[in-house]
Amino acid sequence: MTLRSTQLLVTLSLLTGVACAGPPIPHEPDVIDVTLSASSTDVRMAVIQVLTDGGYEVEREDDQNLTTSYRKEISGPWDGLLHWRFGTGRSRIDAFVTPTDEHTTRLRLHVQYDGKDGIFTRWEDSSTPLPQSAENQLRLIKNALHIL
């Protein structure tokens, strides 16, 4: 292999690497803010139930703020290979339950979703998939409260 062909090969590989790299695609934060016709205690218990059933560990910071750790994914023997080759995602949720009066409650859900493409890449803010989205969490909470 000559010096000229080596230089050409290095140049082509650099151009290919630069062409594939790009800035992350911006997306809107996954936040939902609603007023529910239920007491704050009922809403808080429904939020805890739904998030716990969804694989989150819920921590109560105070009477109004609930936060979760990253969602526990189902583990299996091939997870390492799956995550290394195809990437993975993780999500956590912050919920703010604020009583407006005796029979209505304001609920604000913020879902933070991070994803990565493989084992050698870093976590980046990504768009939330439907099962972990704030809209789906709200739907599950309304179902738990028996609100249409």
N, C-alpha and C positions, 0 to 999 in steps of 0.2 A: 504494500500500500504506500503510495507516494504522499508527500507532504500536502500536495494540492488536493488530493482526494480526501485526506483526513480533515483538512480545513473545510472542505465542502460538506462533509458528513456532520461535523460539529456545528456548522452554520445552519444546516437544515434542521438538526435536532433542537437547536435553540429557538429557531423560528417556530417550529411546531409547538414547543413548550409554551412560548409566549402567546401564540394564537389560541391555545386552549385555556389559558388563564384569563380570568376576567373578574370584575368586581361582583360581589354578591347581588342577587336580584332583590331590590327593596320590596317590602310588603308591609301591610298595615298591622299594628299590634292587635292581638286577639283579645279584645276587651268587650264585655257586654255589661250594660247598666240598666236594670229594670226595677220596677216597683211591683211587688207581689202582694196579693190580698191574703196574707196570713201573718200570724204573730211572729215576732223576731225569734222567739224560742223554737217554734216549729220550723222556721226557715233554717236556722242554725243546725238543728238536728237533721233535717233533710240533706243539707249540704255535707255534713259529716258522714252520713250514711252513704250517699252517692259517691263521694270521693273515696271512702274506705272500700266500697264494693268495686271501685274502678282500679284499685291497686295502689292508692296513695296512702301515705301515713300522714294524718292530719294533726297539726299542732295548733292549740288555741293560744294565741298571744294575749288576748284579752276578750271581753264580751263581744267585740265587734270584728276583730281580725282573726281570720283563719288562714294558715299557710300550710303547704305540704312540702315534703321532700320530693325528690325525683321519683316518678312512678316506677314501681317494681314490675319489670317485664317477666314474662314466663321464661324460665331458664331450661335449657336442654343441652344435650351433649355436643351438638353441632353449632352452638351459638358463637363460639370464637371464630370459626370459619365463616359463618354467615356475616358477622359484623365486620370481619376483616375484608371480605370481598365486596359486600354490597352496602356497607354502612349501617348506621342505626340512628335512632332518635331518642330523645328523652324529654319529658315534660314535667312541669310543676305548676301549681295553681295557687293564686292568692285570692281569697274571698273576703269581701267586706260586707258585713250584715249590719245595717243601720235601721233601727226602728223609726218609722215616721210618725205613727200613732199606734193605738192599741191593736188595730186590726190590719195594718199595712206595714210592709217592710221593704226597704230599698236594698237590693242585692247587686253588688258589683263583682264580676269575675274577671280575672286577668290570667290567661294561660300563657306561659312562657315555654316555647318549644325550641330545642336546640337539635341540630342534626350534624352528622359528619359522614363522609363518603367512604371511609376506611380506617384502618387501625393507625395509619401514619398521618392522618389529618387532624386538625383541631376542631373543637365544637364551634359551630356558627349558628347564629339566630336564623331560624327557618320558619316557613309557613306551617301552621298547625294542621295536621291531618284531621279529617272529620271525626273519628272516634274520640279524640281528645279535645276537640274544639270547644270554645266557650258556648256556642249555640247548642251543641249536643249536651253539654253539662247542664245547661239551663233546662233543656227538655227533660232530662232525667230528674232534675230537682222538682220541676212542676209535676211530673208523674208521681214522685214520692209524696208530694203535697196534695195530690188529687185535684190539681188546677188544670183547666183546659187551656 
